[in-house]
Amino acid sequence: MMKKGLLIVNTGNGKGKTTAALGMAFRALGHGMRVCVIQFIKGSWKYGELESAKRFSDLLEFHVMGKGFTWKSENIDEDKAAARDAWDFAKVKISSNEFGLVILDELTYLVKFGMVSEEEIMDILCKRPQNLHVVVTGRYAGEQLIANADLVTQMVAEKHPLKNGIKAQKGVEF
Amino acid sequence: MMKKGLLIVNTGNGKGKTTAALGMAFRALGHGMRVCVIQFIKGSWKYGELESAKRFSDLLEFHVMGKGFTWKSENIDEDKAAARDAWDFAKVKISSNEFGLVILDELTYLVKFGMVSEEEIMDILCKRPQNLHVVVTGRYAGEQLIANADLVTQMVAEKHPLKNGIKAQKGVEF
């Protein structure tokens, strides 16, 4: 049976991957959809959006995973266990049938760093409830993810303020 | 004097230009910033985000310009007058010093279709209040706009659901 929910991937080295996912959440919430955001790397959602999210507490769930995912740990087993826990949590949310949109923010790094296999992730994504839209963000989107996605956008940085010596600004925060 | 507010351009043929701008609005609103969105092409902001925007009526102004900008008009003089009115309105908002973020959604088309000159637009953008962030979205970003921007992101479509024969979905709506 054809899925009605789309699998969307925002990848590439530019800005706007998480920001565009945020915009999709904003849009979906306006339709009264229930939205679940799972952040796999601590800190990709920042103060601004967390404050704004409070205005949608009736519809929006926000979960910060990856407490230990600084990717600087010297204990790879601990990192893998934390990644596994995060993914197990995400699986429950994806399969719950409670949401219209699930955002898996920076999920790609779990595959990139060998924490969870792409096969396992794709298996769950392909078996998701048929009306569920899923957005995956992060660099290094894998081949299977791209092959199965309905929409893939590459965000390509042409100019970046940090390269120009301008520091990230509060409220916009690149 | 160095501006603290950034000039940001989301361009390219992919999805996510307006959506990423929406995400920036969501973020800025969370910081309590006042945000003004000016939509130069009718319909680029849709039902979902308009409904969500209502939850920020204390901080967010939303203006739909371009009543006549279907770009299908046979009356080019009428189109030009409407574009001029829209730009004049935007100028007031940009210069007002009332906002932390102004989003000029699909502004690029005014230049592309010869409605307003790039020189005039850049003059106003470069003279904006120094703490004001401006986001310009749309395909065909002009050379001067790119040259003066602090951040330019090209959204590049790798896969698009319409190309795969899947219709746009309510709540996500590409």
Interface residues (C-beta under 8 A of the other chain):
Chain A: K4 G5 L6 I8 N10 G12 G14 K15 G16 T18 T19 A20 A21 L22 G23 M24 A25 F26 R27 A28 L29 G30 H31 G32 M33 K46 Y47 G48 E49 L50 E51 S52 A53 R55 F56 G100 L101 H133 I146 A149 D150 L151 V152 T153 Q154 M155 V156 A157 E158 K159 H160 P161 N164 I166 Q169 K170 G171 V172 E173 F174
Chain B: K4 G5 L6 I8 N10 G12 G14 K15 G16 T18 T19 A20 A21 L22 G23 M24 A25 F26 R27 A28 L29 G30 H31 G32 M33 K46 Y47 G48 E49 L50 E51 S52 A53 R55 F56 G100 L101 H133 I146 A149 D150 L151 V152 T153 Q154 M155 V156 A157 E158 K159 H160 P161 N164 I166 Q169 K170 G171 V172 E173 F174
